[in-house]
Amino acid sequence: MTKIVMISGSLRAESTNSAMIRAAAASVAACPGVDVEVVSVDEVPLFNEDVEAMGDPFEVIALKRTVGSADVLLICTPEYNASVPGVLKNALDWLSRPSGESVLTGMPVATMSASTSGFGARWAQDHLRSILVDGIGAVLVDHEPVCIRKSDERVVDGMLVDREALAEIRSLVATAVGTCLDAASA
Ligand SMILES: Cc1cc2nc3c(=O)[nH]c(=O)nc-3n(C[C@H](O)[C@H](O)[C@H](O)COP(=O)(O)O)c2cc1C
């Protein structure tokens, strides 16, 4: 069984990034041998080394356990002021610990981004990739960046309805899951 865990970087109830994640999850939900779990970062407390020194909070333990159970992680991020939202960076900071023993170190991660603007949150995705690779030592899934532009025009009632975007997401997820299958058979 290959497990893919998915995270949206937006907490908004009508988040288009979360709609992308739902579409990604649906694209593999019926695939035999693939297990999907979508995890929210909305309850993760603010990172604080003093808190960490007393022991990870329950929400962080749960997050690390879920992400650590993954063979591959998929993150979809919006762009806030040319970077990733603080909530996503905060979750990644927790996941990066303990330094040198992060559950993300060496883990394949697929990234995508969605924005209501015409740029598809490309800057945020570039920052996300740098955090993952340069900061944490994760490994990017080998796929061209998926940046969904004008995301609000492609989502209706919380569902991604744009065929082109859906095809891009399906391609990314297939590559992400395929990376695990390739590694397992090597
Ligand atoms: C504080 C803030 C800063 C933003 N900065 C950017 C930005 O730098 N670039 C951009 O393309 N969109 C920016 N946006 C627009 C968001 O990308 C847009 O609201 C997006 O739809 C949020 O994702 P969501 O639909 O998943 O919540 C910003 C939005 C907020 C609330």
The ligand as a Gaussian input file, in Angstrom:
#p B3LYP/6-31G(d) Opt

LIG

0 1
 C       -2.799000      38.385000       3.284000
 C       -2.935000      38.009000       1.839000
 C       -1.879000      38.211000       0.983000
 C       -1.982000      37.822000      -0.359000
 N       -0.894000      37.984000      -1.159000
 C       -0.933000      37.473000      -2.417000
 C        0.229000      37.495000      -3.236000
 O        1.290000      37.932000      -2.852000
 N        0.135000      36.948000      -4.470000
 C       -1.036000      36.396000      -4.951000
 O       -1.057000      35.907000      -6.066000
 N       -2.152000      36.374000      -4.200000
 C       -2.124000      36.900000      -2.949000
 N       -3.229000      36.835000      -2.154000
 C       -4.448000      36.266000      -2.729000
 C       -4.565000      34.791000      -2.370000
 O       -3.618000      34.050000      -3.103000
 C       -5.957000      34.356000      -2.669000
 O       -6.787000      34.932000      -1.692000
 C       -6.111000      32.853000      -2.675000
 O       -7.340000      32.545000      -3.240000
 C       -6.058000      32.257000      -1.318000
 O       -6.169000      30.866000      -1.411000
 P       -7.474000      30.091000      -0.952000
 O       -8.555000      30.307000      -1.978000
 O       -7.036000      28.667000      -0.932000
 O       -7.862000      30.591000       0.405000
 C       -3.171000      37.252000      -0.836000
 C       -4.249000      37.068000       0.056000
 C       -4.135000      37.438000       1.361000
 C       -5.294000      37.183000       2.310000

